[in-house]
Every structure is written in C-alpha cells, then in structure tokens.
Amino acid sequence: MDDIDLELDEMELVAAAAGFYYYSCLTKQPSRGLSPRRCEFMTEVLNGHDDFCQEMLRMDKHVFHKLCDILRQRALLRDTSGVMIEEQLAIFLNIVGQNERNRVIQERFQHSGETISRHFNNVLKAIKSLSREVLQPPQLTTPPEIHNNARFYPYFKDCIGVIDGMNIPAHVPAKDQSRFRNKKACTFDLQFIFIYPGWEGSVTDSRVLRAVLDDPDQNFPQIPQGKYYLVDKGYLNTEGFIAPFLGVRYQHYEFRGANQLPRNAKELFNHRHCFMRSAILRSFDVLKTRFPILKLAPQYSFQIQRDIVIAACVLHNFIRHEERNDWIFNGVGGSPVEEMSDIDELPDVPMLSSIEGQVALSLRDSIAASMWDDFLTKWDEWCHSLVTLVLLQRQQYDFDLLRSAWN
C-alpha cells in the first residue's frame, strides 16, 4: 500500500513539473504560439476601417498588399511558422510610422523583443534593396508641372528636378552628437530620385554635392547637356545646377503686402525659382509626416539610422506611384511650405573654371531676362485692358446719367 502511495506522489510531482514548464513556455515565449490576440490586431487592421489601417500602416490597404506581394514574389522576405510577411511588414511600419518602442510593439503584436528586432531588420534590408528600382532618374522631357504653367514655361523647360539637404536628428556617440544632413533630389511630382544620407549637419550644401559628384560609386544620375536641377542659395550656380540670385528677395513671405510685385528681372526669377523649389520642401514634409521616426533620433546604430532614411524614401516613392490620391500627399504635399532664410547658409568659395561659371551665369541671366520681358509685356496688356474697362464703365455711367436726365 505504501509503495502505491509513493508512486502516486511521484506521478503528481512529475505532472506538476510538466505543468509548470508548459506555463513558463507560454508566458516567456508568446511568439511561438498562434496568439489569438495577435491575429485579432492584424485582422482589425486589414479588415477594419480604412482610417485605422492608414494610421497603423501609413498607407492604404491595396498599397500594403501590393508591397507584400512584391516582397514575397521576389523572395526578399519569407513567411515563417508564426509570422507571415504581412505581419512582418506591419511590425516595421508600426515602428517607423508611429515611432514606437520595442516594448510597445511586443505588446501590440504579442511577440518577444528578439522576434520584433529580427523582423524589423529583415524588412529594413528588404525595402532598402528596392532603392535602385524605386529611386529612378528623372524624365528628360519637360515635367508637366512646368509645361502646364505659364509662369514656368518655357523659361524652366530644361529643368528636371530639385536638390536640397534635409536635417534629421541622429543618435550618435556623445563626442560626435549633432544633427546629420541627408542630401536628396526629387522631381516636381514629389518623388525622390537620389539619397545621400549621413553627412554631419554643419557641412555646407555645396561641399556635400561636390563630394557626391566626385564619387562615381554614389551613382548620381548623369545630367544631360543643357539640363539642370534647381538648388537653393547654399549651392554654387554652376553648370547643371541653377541657384537663385544672392542678395535679392527670394522667400514667399518677402513678396507679401505692399511689396508683393517683383521690381526687376532678378526678383521675378527668384520668386518663381522659390515656388518651383518648394517641391522638395513638400516632399520632406510628406516624408516626416508619414514617418515620425525621422523627427527624433532613434536608439539604433548609425548605420541602421541611415538605412531607415533610405527605406522611408523608398516607401515614399512606392506609395506615390501606387496611390495618386494618398491622403498625406494630398494634404501635406499639396500645401506651400515656408522656409525661413538661413543667413549662415552660403555657398563655398567657387572652385569653377571661368568657362563653366560663365555658362551657368549666362543661362540664369537669359532665363531671368526672358521672363521679365514677358512679364512687362503682360503687365502692359493688363494695364491697357484695365484702362479700357474703366473707360467703358465711365461711358456707361455717363450714358445712364443722360438717359436718366432725358426721362
């Protein structure tokens, strides 16, 4: 009888140990089971209201599914036993689109911290691999945004894009802390065509651009003869890059109120140059609005931070291509962006040949002169029409007086 009781006690101990081990596995590694809570979140995002999907994924549902299909078909990502590609991508988008910490994402998706980090890095690498395909050189024909606007055409018919730098906070060692500058070029369709992240923020725009042009490994799109990009006053006015006139009104706010009309050819050129160059400022605004992680320095290695910038630009272009009515592009991207003048942002001392510099100056001067002549002609026509209208109204007034007196 005692032997039987002893065997029962041993069996109870074994059962208790097995139960404790099973419970420990469930609590410490929730990612190994098909958690109903995790499935509920993805179901809510993909099958719920469109607004919730946009908030969580930072893109429309059909764009998200299209991107998942590309990543799956090209074997850039693979489904695992516990995490489908859709969820892997959602994890990444939640982090960069919500700027959420790993702990918050663990709770939301019911995965361990290691699983979240692994899938984040895998998706980051996969999206970055699409950069050569998605970041395409600009079309060499006149952009419709120029061709269909009488203020810009035919004066800027050879302009193919805009170049500028964007300051993004970076988490770096204390001795090197500063805001880092990322060089970008975009089309007037608000799509990026080139990205060069990682320069220290105090470096001048001209120096960064020169470093890019001098390094063939950067693969900056070759500028065809006669074509050019618009750049701001932080760059040199040189062949292939047209900057505004220095010491002349430029920003939108400088043409408001009583001084709203340009007074000479240089001011008119700068005014229209500023309007066109705002395309890249709107692109920056859309990028940071969609991916708030770019507004604060994330706690990643510097290389990962650089890759996040590239991936964000790839997603930006992909969304622009797949959904022309994207709510962020229509909202933020459709509004003018004011840029405060930076008096310290001046170009480096010119290091150009006399011929190259003269060609660039002559082109800018000829554009300014042409648009100013047309502006004066149209102004004279407008004034003549206004005078004619006033005279007609005066004649009508006099006629009405005579008719009134006659009656």
C-alpha positions as CSV (number, residue, x, y, z in Angstrom):
1,M,0.0,0.0,0.0
2,D,2.9,2.3,0.9
3,D,4.5,1.6,-2.5
4,I,1.3,2.5,-4.3
5,D,1.1,5.8,-2.4
6,L,4.7,6.6,-3.2
7,E,4.2,6.0,-6.9
8,L,1.1,8.3,-6.8
9,D,3.2,11.0,-5.1
10,E,5.9,10.7,-7.8
11,M,3.3,10.9,-10.6
12,E,1.8,14.1,-9.0
13,L,5.3,15.7,-8.8
14,V,6.0,14.8,-12.5
15,A,2.6,16.2,-13.5
16,A,3.2,19.4,-11.5
17,A,6.7,19.9,-13.0
18,A,5.3,19.4,-16.6
19,G,2.5,21.9,-15.9
20,F,4.9,24.5,-14.6
21,Y,7.3,24.0,-17.6
22,Y,4.4,24.4,-20.0
23,Y,3.1,27.5,-18.2
24,S,6.7,29.0,-18.3
25,C,6.9,28.5,-22.0
26,L,3.7,30.2,-22.6
27,T,4.5,33.3,-20.5
28,K,8.1,33.7,-21.6
29,Q,7.7,33.0,-25.3
30,P,4.3,34.2,-26.5
31,S,5.6,34.4,-30.1
32,R,5.8,30.6,-30.5
33,G,2.1,30.1,-30.4
34,L,-0.6,31.4,-32.7
35,S,-1.8,34.1,-30.3
36,P,-5.4,35.0,-30.8
37,R,-4.6,38.5,-29.7
38,R,-2.0,38.9,-32.4
39,C,-4.3,37.6,-35.1
40,E,-7.1,39.9,-33.8
41,F,-4.8,43.0,-34.3
42,M,-3.8,42.2,-37.8
43,T,-7.5,41.3,-38.6
44,E,-8.6,44.6,-37.2
45,V,-6.0,46.5,-39.3
46,L,-6.6,44.7,-42.6
47,N,-10.4,44.1,-42.3
48,G,-11.3,47.1,-40.3
49,H,-12.0,50.8,-41.2
50,D,-9.7,52.3,-43.8
51,D,-8.7,55.2,-41.4
52,F,-7.4,52.7,-38.9
53,C,-5.3,50.9,-41.5
54,Q,-3.9,54.2,-42.7
55,E,-3.0,55.2,-39.2
56,M,-1.3,51.9,-38.3
57,L,0.4,51.1,-41.7
58,R,0.8,54.7,-43.0
59,M,-0.5,53.6,-46.4
60,D,-3.8,52.4,-48.0
61,K,-4.6,48.7,-47.8
62,H,-4.2,47.9,-51.5
63,V,-0.7,49.6,-51.5
64,F,0.2,47.5,-48.4
65,H,-0.9,44.2,-50.1
66,K,0.9,45.2,-53.3
67,L,4.2,45.7,-51.4
68,C,3.7,42.4,-49.6
69,D,3.2,40.6,-52.9
70,I,6.5,42.1,-54.3
71,L,8.4,41.1,-51.2
72,R,7.0,37.6,-51.3
73,Q,7.4,37.0,-55.1
74,R,11.0,38.2,-55.1
75,A,11.8,36.2,-52.0
76,L,13.0,39.3,-50.3
77,L,11.1,38.1,-47.2
78,R,9.6,34.7,-46.4
79,D,6.7,33.6,-44.2
80,T,7.7,31.8,-41.0
81,S,5.6,29.4,-39.0
82,G,4.5,32.1,-36.6
83,V,4.8,35.4,-38.6
84,M,3.5,36.0,-42.1
85,I,5.1,38.6,-44.3
86,E,2.1,40.9,-43.8
87,E,2.7,40.9,-40.1
88,Q,6.5,41.4,-40.5
89,L,5.9,44.4,-42.7
90,A,3.2,45.7,-40.3
91,I,5.7,45.5,-37.4
92,F,8.2,47.6,-39.4
93,L,5.7,50.2,-40.4
94,N,4.4,50.5,-36.9
95,I,7.9,51.3,-35.7
96,V,8.8,53.8,-38.3
97,G,5.3,55.2,-38.8
98,Q,4.4,55.5,-35.1
99,N,8.0,55.9,-33.7
100,E,7.0,53.2,-31.1
101,R,9.5,51.5,-28.7
102,N,10.1,47.8,-29.0
103,R,8.2,47.1,-25.8
104,V,5.0,48.7,-27.2
105,I,5.3,46.6,-30.4
106,Q,5.8,43.5,-28.3
107,E,2.5,44.1,-26.6
108,R,0.7,45.0,-29.8
109,F,1.8,42.0,-31.8
110,Q,2.4,39.6,-28.9
111,H,6.0,38.7,-29.9
112,S,9.2,38.7,-27.9
113,G,11.7,41.6,-28.2
114,E,14.1,39.4,-30.2
115,T,11.4,38.5,-32.7
116,I,10.4,42.1,-33.2
117,S,14.0,43.2,-33.7
118,R,14.8,40.4,-36.1
119,H,11.8,41.1,-38.3
120,F,12.4,44.8,-38.2
121,N,15.9,44.4,-39.5
122,N,14.8,41.8,-42.2
123,V,12.2,44.2,-43.5
124,L,14.5,47.2,-43.4
125,K,17.0,45.2,-45.5
126,A,14.3,44.1,-48.0
127,I,12.9,47.5,-48.5
128,K,16.3,49.1,-48.9
129,S,17.1,46.5,-51.6
130,L,14.3,48.1,-53.7
131,S,16.0,51.5,-53.8
132,R,17.7,51.1,-57.2
133,E,14.4,50.2,-58.7
134,V,12.1,52.7,-56.9
135,L,14.5,55.7,-56.9
136,Q,14.7,56.4,-60.6
137,P,16.4,59.2,-62.5
138,P,14.1,61.9,-63.7
139,Q,12.5,62.0,-67.1
140,L,14.3,64.2,-69.6
141,T,11.2,65.7,-71.1
142,T,9.7,68.8,-69.6
143,P,7.8,67.9,-66.5
144,P,4.0,68.6,-66.8
145,E,4.2,70.7,-63.6
146,I,6.3,73.1,-65.7
147,H,4.8,72.7,-69.1
148,N,1.3,73.4,-68.0
149,N,2.1,76.5,-66.0
150,A,2.7,79.8,-67.9
151,R,4.8,81.2,-65.1
152,F,7.4,78.4,-65.5
153,Y,7.2,77.5,-69.2
154,P,9.1,77.9,-71.4
155,Y,11.7,79.5,-69.1
156,F,12.4,76.4,-67.0
157,K,11.7,73.8,-69.8
158,D,15.1,72.2,-69.3
159,C,14.8,71.8,-65.5
160,I,14.5,68.2,-64.5
161,G,14.3,68.3,-60.7
162,V,15.3,69.9,-57.4
163,I,18.1,69.2,-55.0
164,D,18.4,70.2,-51.3
165,G,19.5,68.8,-47.9
166,M,17.3,67.8,-45.0
167,N,18.5,67.8,-41.4
168,I,17.4,64.7,-39.5
169,P,18.3,64.2,-35.8
170,A,20.7,61.2,-35.3
171,H,21.7,59.2,-32.3
172,V,25.5,59.1,-32.3
173,P,28.2,58.9,-29.6
174,A,28.2,61.9,-27.3
175,K,31.5,63.3,-28.7
176,D,30.0,63.4,-32.2
177,Q,26.5,64.5,-31.4
178,S,24.8,66.8,-34.0
179,R,22.1,66.9,-36.5
180,F,23.0,65.0,-39.6
181,R,22.3,66.2,-43.1
182,N,20.8,64.0,-45.8
183,K,21.2,65.1,-49.4
184,K,18.2,64.4,-51.6
185,A,17.0,65.2,-55.1
186,C,13.4,65.0,-56.2
187,T,11.1,65.5,-59.2
188,F,8.2,68.0,-59.3
189,D,6.0,65.0,-58.8
190,L,7.4,64.9,-55.2
191,Q,9.3,61.6,-55.8
192,F,12.9,61.2,-54.7
193,I,15.5,60.3,-57.3
194,F,18.6,60.3,-55.2
195,I,19.5,60.0,-51.5
196,Y,22.8,60.5,-49.8
197,P,22.3,60.2,-46.0
198,G,24.8,60.6,-43.2
199,W,26.6,63.9,-43.5
200,E,27.3,66.0,-40.4
201,G,24.9,68.9,-40.2
202,S,27.4,71.7,-40.3
203,V,28.8,70.7,-43.7
204,T,27.8,73.1,-46.4
205,D,25.4,72.0,-49.2
206,S,28.0,72.8,-51.9
207,R,30.6,70.6,-50.3
208,V,28.2,67.6,-50.0
209,L,27.1,68.0,-53.6
210,R,30.7,68.2,-54.8
211,A,31.5,65.0,-52.8
212,V,28.6,63.2,-54.5
213,L,29.6,64.3,-58.0
214,D,33.2,63.4,-57.5
215,D,32.5,59.9,-56.2
216,P,31.3,57.6,-59.1
217,D,30.2,55.0,-56.5
218,Q,27.4,57.3,-55.5
219,N,25.7,56.7,-58.9
220,F,24.3,60.2,-59.1
221,P,22.2,60.4,-62.3
222,Q,24.2,61.9,-65.1
223,I,22.9,65.3,-66.1
224,P,22.4,65.5,-69.9
225,Q,23.8,68.5,-71.7
226,G,21.5,71.6,-71.3
227,K,19.5,70.1,-68.5
228,Y,19.8,71.2,-64.9
229,Y,18.4,71.0,-61.3
230,L,17.2,73.9,-59.2
231,V,19.2,74.4,-56.0
232,D,19.0,77.0,-53.2
233,K,21.5,79.7,-52.3
234,G,23.6,77.2,-50.3
235,Y,24.9,75.9,-53.6
236,L,27.1,77.3,-56.3
237,N,25.4,78.4,-59.5
238,T,27.2,76.1,-61.9
239,E,26.6,74.1,-65.0
240,G,23.7,71.6,-64.3
241,F,22.6,73.5,-61.1
242,I,20.8,76.8,-61.1
243,A,20.8,78.7,-57.9
244,P,18.9,82.0,-57.1
245,F,20.5,85.4,-57.2
246,L,22.2,86.2,-54.0
247,G,21.2,89.4,-52.1
248,V,17.8,89.5,-53.8
249,R,14.4,88.8,-52.3
250,Y,13.6,85.1,-52.5
251,Q,11.2,83.6,-49.9
252,H,7.5,83.7,-50.3
253,Y,6.9,85.9,-47.3
254,E,9.2,88.6,-48.8
255,F,6.7,89.2,-51.6
256,R,3.6,89.8,-49.4
257,G,1.7,93.0,-48.7
258,A,2.7,96.2,-50.5
259,N,5.9,94.6,-51.8
260,Q,4.2,91.6,-53.5
261,L,5.2,92.5,-57.1
262,P,8.8,91.8,-58.3
263,R,10.6,95.0,-59.1
264,N,13.2,93.7,-61.6
265,A,14.3,90.6,-63.5
266,K,16.3,89.1,-60.6
267,E,13.4,89.4,-58.2
268,L,11.0,87.8,-60.6
269,F,13.4,84.9,-61.3
270,N,13.9,84.3,-57.6
271,H,10.2,84.4,-56.9
272,R,9.4,81.8,-59.4
273,H,12.5,79.8,-58.6
274,C,11.3,79.6,-55.0
275,F,7.9,78.4,-56.0
276,M,9.4,75.6,-58.1
277,R,12.0,74.6,-55.5
278,S,9.2,74.2,-52.8
279,A,8.6,70.8,-54.4
280,I,11.4,69.2,-52.4
281,L,10.3,71.0,-49.3
282,R,6.8,69.5,-49.7
283,S,8.5,66.1,-50.3
284,F,10.4,66.5,-47.0
285,D,7.2,67.5,-45.2
286,V,5.3,64.4,-46.5
287,L,8.2,62.1,-45.6
288,K,8.4,63.3,-42.0
289,T,4.6,63.4,-41.5
290,R,4.3,59.8,-42.7
291,F,7.3,58.5,-40.8
292,P,7.7,60.4,-37.5
293,I,10.7,58.4,-36.6
294,L,12.7,60.8,-38.7
295,K,11.8,63.7,-36.4
296,L,13.6,62.2,-33.4
297,A,16.9,60.4,-33.0
298,P,16.0,56.7,-32.7
299,Q,18.1,54.4,-30.5
300,Y,19.7,52.4,-33.3
301,S,23.2,52.2,-34.6
302,F,24.2,54.9,-37.0
303,Q,24.2,52.5,-40.0
304,I,20.6,51.4,-39.1
305,Q,19.6,55.1,-38.9
306,R,21.0,55.8,-42.4
307,D,19.1,52.7,-43.7
308,I,15.9,53.9,-42.2
309,V,16.2,57.2,-44.1
310,I,16.7,55.3,-47.4
311,A,13.8,52.9,-46.6
312,A,11.5,55.7,-45.8
313,C,12.3,57.4,-49.2
314,V,11.7,54.1,-51.0
315,L,8.3,53.7,-49.3
316,H,7.5,57.3,-50.1
317,N,8.1,56.8,-53.8
318,F,6.3,53.4,-53.8
319,I,3.2,55.0,-52.3
320,R,3.3,57.9,-54.7
321,H,3.4,55.6,-57.6
322,E,0.7,53.2,-56.4
323,E,-1.8,55.7,-55.0
324,R,-2.1,59.2,-56.5
325,N,-4.8,60.2,-54.1
326,D,-2.8,59.3,-51.0
327,W,-4.2,61.3,-48.1
328,I,-0.8,62.6,-46.9
329,F,0.3,63.7,-50.3
330,N,-3.0,65.4,-50.9
331,G,-2.9,67.1,-47.5
332,V,0.7,68.0,-46.6
333,G,2.2,67.6,-50.1
334,G,-0.4,69.9,-51.7
335,S,0.3,72.9,-49.4
336,P,3.0,75.5,-49.8
337,V,5.9,75.2,-47.4
338,E,7.5,78.2,-45.9
339,E,11.3,78.1,-45.4
340,M,12.9,80.6,-43.2
341,S,16.1,82.1,-44.6
342,D,19.3,80.9,-43.1
343,I,21.9,83.7,-43.3
344,D,24.7,81.3,-42.5
345,E,23.9,79.0,-45.4
346,L,26.1,80.4,-48.1
347,P,28.0,78.5,-50.8
348,D,31.6,77.7,-50.6
349,V,34.2,79.8,-52.4
350,P,33.7,79.0,-56.1
351,M,36.1,76.3,-57.5
352,L,34.9,76.5,-61.1
353,S,36.6,77.1,-64.4
354,S,35.9,80.5,-65.9
355,I,34.1,78.9,-68.8
356,E,31.9,76.7,-66.6
357,G,31.0,79.6,-64.4
358,Q,30.3,81.9,-67.3
359,V,28.0,79.3,-68.9
360,A,25.9,78.9,-65.8
361,L,25.7,82.7,-65.2
362,S,24.7,83.3,-68.8
363,L,21.9,80.7,-68.6
364,R,20.4,82.1,-65.5
365,D,20.6,85.7,-66.8
366,S,19.0,84.7,-70.1
367,I,16.1,83.0,-68.2
368,A,15.6,86.0,-66.0
369,A,15.7,88.4,-68.8
370,S,13.2,86.4,-70.9
371,M,10.6,86.0,-68.2
372,W,11.0,89.7,-67.2
373,D,10.4,90.9,-70.8
374,D,7.3,88.7,-71.0
375,F,6.1,89.9,-67.5
376,L,6.4,93.6,-68.6
377,T,4.5,92.9,-71.8
378,K,1.7,91.1,-70.0
379,W,1.7,93.9,-67.4
380,D,1.3,96.5,-70.1
381,E,-1.5,94.4,-71.7
382,W,-3.2,94.1,-68.3
383,C,-2.9,97.8,-67.6
384,H,-4.3,98.6,-71.1
385,S,-7.2,96.3,-70.5
386,L,-7.9,97.8,-67.1
387,V,-7.9,101.3,-68.6
388,T,-10.2,100.2,-71.4
389,L,-12.5,98.6,-68.9
390,V,-12.6,101.8,-66.7
391,L,-13.3,103.9,-69.8
392,L,-16.1,101.7,-70.9
393,Q,-17.6,101.8,-67.4
394,R,-17.3,105.6,-67.4
395,Q,-19.0,105.8,-70.7
396,Q,-21.8,103.5,-69.5
397,Y,-22.1,105.7,-66.4
398,D,-22.4,108.9,-68.4
399,F,-24.9,107.3,-70.8
400,D,-27.0,106.2,-67.8
401,L,-26.9,109.8,-66.5
402,L,-28.0,111.2,-69.8
403,R,-30.8,108.7,-70.2
404,S,-32.0,109.4,-66.7
405,A,-32.0,113.2,-67.3
406,W,-33.8,112.7,-70.7
407,N,-36.5,110.7,-68.9
